[in-house]
Amino acid sequence: MPFLIIEKDDKAQYITYEADQDVTSLTQYAKQKLTEEQKCYEIFEQNYQAQKDFDENHQ
């Protein structure tokens, strides 16, 4: 599971959601960011595995 990373540009909006106790908006924001982070994680994992396979086959 990826981490929820609050980007600098989103910090004010995130704090507003928390201050207003706007659970719906905060949940939507978190789901969107976690989806983005999951995609980044999957790409990283694929690249890592590809590099590992390459290294194993070219020694």
C-alpha positions in Angstrom: 0.0 0.0 0.0 1.4 3.4 -1.0 1.8 6.3 1.4 -0.4 9.3 1.2 1.9 12.1 0.2 0.5 15.7 0.6 2.2 17.8 -2.1 3.2 21.3 -1.3 0.7 22.7 -3.7 -2.1 20.7 -2.1 -1.2 21.5 1.6 -3.6 24.4 2.1 -6.5 22.5 0.6 -5.7 19.4 2.7 -5.6 21.5 5.9 -8.9 23.1 5.0 -10.5 19.7 4.6 -9.2 18.7 8.0 -10.2 22.0 9.7 -13.7 21.9 8.2 -13.9 18.2 9.0 -15.0 17.6 5.4 -14.7 13.9 5.4 -16.1 13.5 1.9 -13.7 15.8 0.2 -10.8 14.5 2.3 -11.6 11.0 1.3 -11.9 11.9 -2.4 -8.6 13.7 -2.2 -6.9 10.8 -0.4 -8.3 8.2 -2.9 -7.1 10.2 -5.9 -3.6 10.7 -4.4 -3.3 7.1 -3.3 -4.3 5.9 -6.8 -1.6 8.1 -8.3 1.0 6.9 -5.8 0.0 3.2 -6.5 0.6 3.8 -10.2 4.1 5.3 -9.4 4.8 2.4 -7.1 3.8 -0.2 -9.8 6.0 1.5 -12.4 8.9 1.6 -9.9 8.4 -2.1 -9.1 8.3 -3.0 -12.8 11.5 -1.1 -13.5 13.2 -2.7 -10.6 12.2 -6.1 -11.7 13.3 -5.4 -15.3 16.7 -4.2 -14.1 17.1 -7.2 -11.8 16.2 -9.6 -14.6 18.6 -7.8 -16.9 21.4 -7.9 -14.4 20.9 -11.6 -13.8 21.0 -12.4 -17.5 24.0 -10.3 -18.3 26.6 -11.4 -15.8 
